């Protein structure tokens, strides 16, 4: 809480004073005997004032504690049994039992007996997980169409078979604790930025990561490397986890990621409701027809939102019945026509009034009963006015830009329109490149082994 009276404290104090004055005014019109009688017991109004005061103060105390907790880099999970876990929750957005990765060293320090039990269970699960993975790999038949994928599966089968014959005798840095949702009293999830700091800190094996503030961890990381940047691609810690059994849903997702990376890439790009399949192996399409469709869809979207705001009718802004926007529905329909169970789609939305390019990207996997789920998503917004000389230069190097310039000048007759268009193009390219880099980093992480990182 800040020095002096906080706003909440002042509010409660003001309420008490007002209630006290109101009560005194009531008393002033009564005879002395009644005053004495009433003052001898607590007035309901004064009691209410005190209750409000203590309620606000207790709320501020809880808010202060919450603020202190969110300054740490890890997730904090409290059980109804009053036991607490600090680490990284692996599956907060699912309905499955909650899994939280905790440092083995931290767990042993706070509860040696419980950590020993979890460790024993982890070793037993590792044995089952290796047998499970071996069985699944043996079921993957080689078609000969995708040699990189076939080679990866072959090497993974060899690795897992060897581990079954001679289990590695090493303790990982982390343990994974599985908890029933009914056991949980509260969960405080750290911000994405704070989690990144935690992962970097663990990768460097910094001490007491679970209780240190983010600023303190960053300070030590920068003392080790003055050029340290927490926004860079995260280090791979998958080999520091025990091997875990995978549900059918997790296996399907993992296999889809690897298939996309090493076998068949299913890629879509588009704007508005129009999504076009792209890739080096795709047949050339009529570029003019594609651009016409995309321009028409984008124009309809922009005009729809503009008219909606003008008329006070929020058209195009209400969620669809199943929660999926039209561009994802279009990508799903095209993917199902190909008979494939996964795709990566990138969607561009341009706001000419705000001069902003928004690029959103998803990787989706088809599960049982035709249920399509998001396995990864990313987004980047870029303003045209904030583009650097380097990003603008990348756009102007395109051989088609000169013809576009001539077309624009023929229509509007001013160079300013072309310059603004170039900046818009640079914003779109920068946003798309950023999202693509995020996705490729995500895929690459799962191309090292088929039992990690945890999904």
N, C-alpha and C positions, 0 to 999 in steps of 0.2 A: 504494500500500500504506500502511496506517496506521502511525503511529510505533510503535517497539518491534517485538517479534516478532509476526508474524501467526499465525493459528491453523494455517495450513498449514506455516509454518516451524517452529513449536513441535512439530507432529506429526512432521515429518521428523527434527527434532533428538532427540525422544524415542525414535524408532525406532532411530536410530544408537546412542544411549546403551544401550538395552536389548540391542541386538545385540553391542555392545562388552563389556558386563558378562557376557553369556552366553558369549562367546568366552573371556574371562579366567577364568571359572569352569572351563571345559574345560581350559585351560592349567594351572591350579593343580594338577591331579591328574597331571600328566605330569612326567617327569624333565627336568633342566636342558637336556640336549642336544637333546631333542625340542622344548622351548620355543624354544630359539635357532633351531632349524631352521624351526619353524612361523612364528616372528615375523619371520624373514628374508624371508618372502613374504606377499603379501596374502591374508588369510583370505577365503574365499567369503562368509561371513556379513558381514564388514566391508565387502566390496565391494558386497554387496547393500544394506547400510545406506546407503552413499554414493550408490549409484544411486537409491535411494528419495528420499534427501535432494535430490539435484540434479533429479530428476523433478518433485518437488513445487514446488521453487523455480522451475523453468522454467515449470510450469503457472501459478503465481501471476503470473509475469512476463507470460505470454500473456494471463491474465485481466485484468491491469492495463492492458495495451495495448488489449484489447477494450473495457474500461470507458472508456478515454480516447476511443476511436473513437466509441462510442455517445453520447458527450456532444456530438458535432457534430450538426448538424441534417440532414445529407444521408446518402444511401446511399453505401456504399463498395464498389466492385467491383474485385476483383483478378484479373488474367489470369495464366495459366500462364507467359506471356512476361515477367512481373513488371511489366507496365504496369498503372497504376491509374486508375480513373475515379471521380469524385465528382459526384454529382448526384441525380436522382430516377429510379429504375427504373419504367418505365411498365407493364410486363407480367410481373411476377415470378411470377404464379400461372398462367401458361399454359405450354404445351409448345413455343411458337413461339420463334424467335430472340429473344434478350433485347434490349430497347431501353432505353437510359438517356439521359435528357435532361441535358445538361451546359451550363453557362454558356459562351458563345462566348469571353468574355474570359478565363475560367479555362483553357479548353482551349488557347487561343493562347499563354498564359503557360507552361504545362507542356510543351506539344509543338506548336510552331508548324507544323512540317511535316505532322504527322498531322491537325491541325485544318484546314489548308488543303485537304488531300485530302478530308476529310469534308465540308467546305463545298462543294467542287466537286461531289461526289456528291449533296449535298442540293439544289443548284440544278437538277441534271439530274432528280432525282426529283420536284421540284416541277412541272416541265413535264409529266411523265407523269401526276402526280396530278391536275392540272387537266383534262387530256384525259379521264382516267378518270371524274372526277366529272361532267364535262359529259355524257359518254355515259350515265351512270346517271340523271342528271336528265332527260335527253331521253326515257328509257324510262318515266318516271313519268307515266302518263296521268291527266288530271283527270276525276273522276267528278261533280264539282259538289256532292257531299254535304258536303264539308268545305272551305269557302272559305278559312279561315285557313291550312290546310295547303297548299292549291293556290297561294295568294298567296306563301307562304314559298318554295315550290319555284320559282316563277316568278322571284322576286327573286334567288334563289341562282344560277339558270341565267344570268341577266343579269350577275351579278357575276363568275362564273367565265369566261364568254365574253369579258368585257372584259379580265380578267386574262390570258387567252391571247393576245389581240390586243396588249396592252401590258403585259408582265410588270412588276410593281412592283419598283423598284430600291431595296430597303431590306434591311438585314441584321437578322435577328431576334436577340433576346437569347440564344436557345438553339440548340444543335445536337442532333440525335438520333443517337446512335451505335448501330448494330445489330451484335450479336455472336452468334456461334454458342455454344450451350450448352457445347460441348466445349472452348471457349477459356477458360472461366471456372475459376479456382482457388477463389475464395471470394466470398461476397456477404454484406455486413453491411447489413441493411435497418434504417433508422432507425424509431423509433416513430412512430405516426400524429401524436402531439402535436408531435414534433420536426420532422416533415415540414411540418406546418402553419406552423411558425415559419420554415422555409426558404422556403416559398412567399411568405410575407409579406415576408421580407427581400429576396427577388428582386424582388418587386413594387415595393419602394422603392429598388431598385438599390443595396443596401448592398454595400460592398466586401468581398472575401475571404470570401464566404459559406461556401465549401467547407471552410475550416480553423477557423472560429470556433466557440466553444462556444455552445450554445443560450442560456445565461444572458447572454452578452455581446450576442448578437443582440437578445434581448428588451429588454435595457437600452437599446440604441440606438433600438429601435422605440418604446419608451415615452418616450424623450426627445423624439421627434418628435410623439408624441400621448400625453398623460398618461392618457387613457382607453382606450388600445389594449387590445384583447382578442383573443388569438390563436384563441379558440374561435368567433369570428364567422364568417359565410359567407366563404369564401376569395375573393380577387380573381381575375378572369379573365385568365389569361396566354396564352390560346390564340393571340392575334394575334402573340405574340412567338416562336412556333415556325414552322419551315419547314413548308410543306404536304407531307403524306406520302401515299403510296399506301395504300389500305385493302383489307384482305382481304375476301373475301365475308362472313366471319363478323363482322368489324368493321362493315361496311356494313349488314348486317342488324340488328345491335344499335343502331347509330346511327339508322337509319330507324324502328325500333320506339320508341325514346325520343321522337323527334319526332312520330310518329303518336300516341303516347299523350298528348303535350302539346298538339298542335294539331288532331288529328282525333278518334279514338275512344278515350276513357278506359275501360280495362277494370280495374275495381276490385273487390276482394273484402275483406270483413272477417269475422272470426269468432273462435270459441274452441273448444278441443277439436278435434274432427274436422269441425265444421260451419263451412262458409264460404259467406257470402251475398254475391251481387253487389249492389253499391250504386252510387248515382249519381243525379243530378237527373233524368235522362231515363228511369229505370227505373220500371216499373209498381209501384204500391204493393203491398206484400206484407202478409200477416197477421202483424202485429208480435207478437201473443201466441204464435203458433205458432213464430215464429223464436226468441223469447226462451226458450221452453220447450225447443226443440232445443239451443240454446247452453248453457242452464243444465244440462241433462241431460249434455251432453258434458263440460262443465267439472267437474261433480260426479263423473262416472266417472273423469276424469283425476286429480282430487284424491284420491278414495278409492283408486284404483289405486296411486298413489304411496305413500299412507299405509299401506295394507296391505302393500305391497312392503317398506317399511322395517320394519314391525312383524314381518313373517315372515322378514326377511332375504333376500327374493327381489327382485332389482332389476328388477321388471316395469316396463314403460313407459320403461325407460332404455337398453335396448340399441338400437343403431342399426339402421335398416331396411336391407334388402339393397341397395337402390340409393342409400342415403344421404339420401333425402328423407323428411321427416316427413309424417304423414297429412294435415295441413292443406294442405301444398303440393301433395300428390297430388290432393286434392279440388279445389283451384283450377285445376290443370292440366286435369283432366277436364272441368270446366265451361267453361274457355277453349277447349278443342279442340271442344267441342260447338257453340261460337259460330263456329268457323272462323277464329279470330284467332290470331296468332303471338306474343302478348305479354300480360302482365298485371302488375298491382301488387296484392299481397295483404298485409294486416295482420292479425296474429294476437295475441290477448290471452290471457295465462295468469295466473291468479290463485292466489296462495298464501295462503290464509286463516290458516294457522298462523304463517307468517313475516310476514303482513300486507304482502305485496309484490305489486305489479302489474308484470308483464313484458310489454312490447310488442315484437314482432319484425316486421319488414317486409322484403319482397323485391320486386324487379322482375326478372321472368324473361322470356327470349326463346327462342323455338323455333328451333333450327338444323336442319341436315340430318339426315335419318333420325330425326326426332322427338326429337332431343336437346334437352332444356330446360336452359338455363344461367342462372345468376344474373348479372345485369348490375350490380345494386346491392343492398346489404342494410344494414339498420340495426337497432339494438336499444336499448331504454332500460328500466331498472328503476327503479321508484319505491316507496318505503316509505310506507305510509299514515300512520305516526306523524310523518313529516317534512313533511307538507303545510302550506302557508302559509294564512293567512286568505283571501288573494285566490283561491287555487286552490279552496278549499272554497266560497267565495261563488259561483264560477262554476257549481258543481254545484247548489247550493241554489236558484239562479235558474230552473232547469228546471221547467216547469209540471207535469211528471209526478212530481216529487219528493214533493209533498204526499200524493198517493195512495199512493206507495210507503211513506211514513212511516206512514200509517194501516194499511197491510197488515202492515208489520213489527211495529207495536205490537199488532195483533190477534193475531199469532202468538206473539211472545215477551213482550209486555207490559212492555217496559222501553225507556226513551229511550236508554240507553247503546248498544243494538244499532243504533239509527238513526244515532247519531253516528259509530260505527265504520264503518257502511256508507257514510256520506257521505265519510269520509276515504279509504276504499277507492276510491270513485268518483272522488274528486279525484286520487288517485294514478294511476288508469287514464287519466283525461283528460289529465293532465300528461305522462305517458309517451307517449301516442298523439300528442299535439300536437307533442312534440319530434321523434318519428320522422317524422311527416308533413312537418314543416318541413325536415328533412334531405333527404327525398325530393324535395320541390318545388325545393329549391336545386339538387339534382343534375340534375333535368330542365331547369330554366331555363338551366343552363350550356350545354346542347346545342341550345337553340332560337335561337342567334345566327347560326350558320353550320354547314354540313354537312361541313366539313373540320377541325373542331376543337371542343373540345380533344381531344387524343389519347385513344384508348380503351385 
